[in-house]
Amino acid sequence: MQEVLTRLRVCRSRLGVAPEDPAALRAMDDAAYTLCVLMCRPTVHEAVLAAEARLARPAQ
């Protein structure tokens, strides 16, 4: 989960530099979709919040 969240953030940075880059757009879509599926959330925003909350919890 941490890896996908990091990948999503890297993609956002890439899109900030080159918003029309087709490869960056595909990578962002892939990372966003993967995080939504992993977190069982319908939106990227909700998935990011859920992932951050889960990662903030102590390991059991």
Backbone torsions as a table, in degrees:
resi	resn	phi	psi	omega
1	MET	NA	-43.3	178.7
2	GLN	-59.7	-39.6	-179.4
3	GLU	-62.8	-42.3	-179.8
4	VAL	-68.8	-40.4	177.9
5	LEU	-63.0	-41.8	176.7
6	THR	-64.2	-43.2	178.8
7	ARG	-60.6	-40.5	178.2
8	LEU	-61.6	-43.6	-180.0
9	ARG	-66.6	-38.2	176.5
10	VAL	-63.9	-42.1	178.6
11	CYS	-62.5	-41.3	177.1
12	ARG	-59.6	-41.1	178.3
13	SER	-64.5	-44.8	178.4
14	ARG	-59.1	-41.8	-179.6
15	LEU	-69.6	-27.9	175.6
16	GLY	-65.2	-32.7	179.8
17	VAL	-84.7	-40.1	-176.1
18	ALA	-136.6	76.7	-173.9
19	PRO	-64.0	-17.7	-179.0
20	GLU	-101.0	3.5	-177.7
21	ASP	-69.6	114.1	-177.2
22	PRO	-60.4	-37.4	179.3
23	ALA	-66.3	-39.7	178.5
24	ALA	-66.6	-39.0	178.5
25	LEU	-64.8	-43.5	178.1
26	ARG	-64.0	-42.2	179.5
27	ALA	-63.3	-40.6	178.4
28	MET	-64.5	-45.9	178.3
29	ASP	-59.7	-42.8	-179.3
30	ASP	-64.0	-47.0	-179.6
31	ALA	-64.5	-41.8	-179.7
32	ALA	-64.1	-46.0	179.5
33	TYR	-61.6	-46.3	-178.7
34	THR	-60.0	-44.1	-179.9
35	LEU	-65.8	-40.9	178.3
36	CYS	-60.4	-43.4	179.6
37	VAL	-66.4	-46.2	-180.0
38	LEU	-58.9	-38.7	-175.4
39	MET	-95.3	-1.1	-178.7
40	CYS	54.8	46.8	-179.5
41	ARG	-124.0	145.8	-176.2
42	PRO	-80.9	-18.7	-178.8
43	THR	-126.4	155.7	179.1
44	VAL	-62.8	-42.3	-179.5
45	HIS	-57.7	-48.2	179.4
46	GLU	-64.2	-39.0	-179.9
47	ALA	-65.2	-41.3	178.2
48	VAL	-63.5	-45.8	179.2
49	LEU	-61.3	-42.8	179.6
50	ALA	-65.5	-41.9	179.3
51	ALA	-64.5	-44.6	179.0
52	GLU	-62.4	-41.1	179.1
53	ALA	-64.2	-42.9	-179.5
54	ARG	-66.0	-40.6	-179.9
55	LEU	-70.2	-24.3	-179.8
56	ALA	-78.2	-18.8	179.5
57	ARG	-73.4	144.7	176.9
58	PRO	-64.8	145.4	177.3
59	ALA	-66.0	143.8	-179.1
60	GLN	-108.7	NA	NA
